[in-house]
Amino acid sequence: MASFPVRSFLIIFCCTICGVVVGLIVGLIMGSIAPDFGRALFGYRSGNEEYAFDGRQLGIGLGIANGVWVGLFAGIALVIAEAIKYLKKD
C-alpha cells in the first residue's frame, strides 16, 4: 500500500481528473441543449456580430474550468476527512 502522502496526492489527483471529465460532459450537454446560455451569460446581443459564440465550446470550457476546482476541493476534503478519521482511530 502506498504511503499516506502519496495516497493523499493520488486521491486529490484522481478527484481533479474526475471533476474535469464530469465538467466536460456537463458542459457539452449544456452547450448542446442550451447554447444561448453562454450568450446571456456574457451579455451577447444578437445585433453584435463581432464574434459569434459557439454554445458547445463555451459550455465545455466552463465545465472544464469549474470541474478542476470542484474536483480539487473534493479531493482535499476527502484527504482531510481521511486524516481526521485516522487521528481519531488512535
N, C-alpha and C positions, 0 to 999 in steps of 0.2 A: 504494500500500500504506500502511496505517495506521502511524503511528509506534509505536515499541516500547511506551511506557506505555499508549497507547490500546489497542493489540493485547493487551497483558497484561490490562488491565481487561476487555476483551471475552471473553478466554479464561476468566477467573475467573467472570464473569457467566454465560456460557453453561454452564459446568460446574455452577454453582449451580442454574440453572434445570433442567438435565438431572437433577441429583440430586433436586430437588423432584418432578419428573414421575415418575422411577423409584420414588422413595419412596411417592408417591401410589398408583401401580399395585401395588407390592408390598404396601403397607398394605391396599389394597382387597381384594386376593386373600387375604391372611392373615386379615383381618377376616371375610371371607365363608366361608373354608374352616375356620378355627379361631377362632370367636368367643369361646370360653371362655378363650383365651389371655389376653385382657385382664382377665378376671375373676380368673384365677390370678395374674397379674402384680401386680394391685393388692390382692390379699387379699380379694376379694369372697366373701362367704359366701351360700349360697343362701337362708338364713333372713332375711337382711338385705334388706328390700325398700325401703329409703330411696331408693335411686337405682338404677335398672336400667341397666347398661351396654349400649350398642349396640356389638357387636364391630366392625362396619364403620367406624363413626365413630372409634372408638378406634384401629383399625388405620390409617386414613387420617391421623389426627392424628399418630400416632407416626411414620408413614412420611414425612410432610412435614417434621416437626421434625428427624428424623435425616437426611433427604435433603439438607436445607440444609447441614448441617455436612459431610457426606460430599462433596457437590459442591464446597463452598468449599475444603476441604482438597485435593481432587483438582485443582482449578484452580490453587491456589497451588503445588502440587507440579509441575504442568506448566510453569508460568511459571518456577519456579526451575530446572527441568531445561533449559528452553529458554535461559535466561540463561547457565547453565554451558556449554551447547553453543556458544553464541555467543562466550563468552570464550575457549574452547579453540580456536575457529576462527581467531582472530587470531594 
